[in-house]
Amino acid sequence: NPRAIRAYQKSGFRIIEDLPEHELHEGKKEDCYLMEYRYDDNATNVKAMKYLIEHYFDNFKVDSIEIIGSGYDSVA
């Protein structure tokens, strides 16, 4: 979803890896991106991050967000 990707990038996420044909969606392999958000680099984007989580969480049918690590190396 290009619109969602732009919204994430505007909020401070960046694409760190392209994952070609990574997900199966409606019987078709789809490309995905691995994205990261570094809180220390984006402290001013906390409100935007909260908005994204609140408004896009249901659209992606995500059951949970897992935080791995702490500080600089955290991922969700």
Secondary structure, 3 states (H helix, E strand, C coil): CHHHHHHHHHCCCEEEEEEEEEEEECCEEEEEEEEECCHHHCHHHHHHHHHHHHHHCCCCCCCCCCCECCHHHCEC
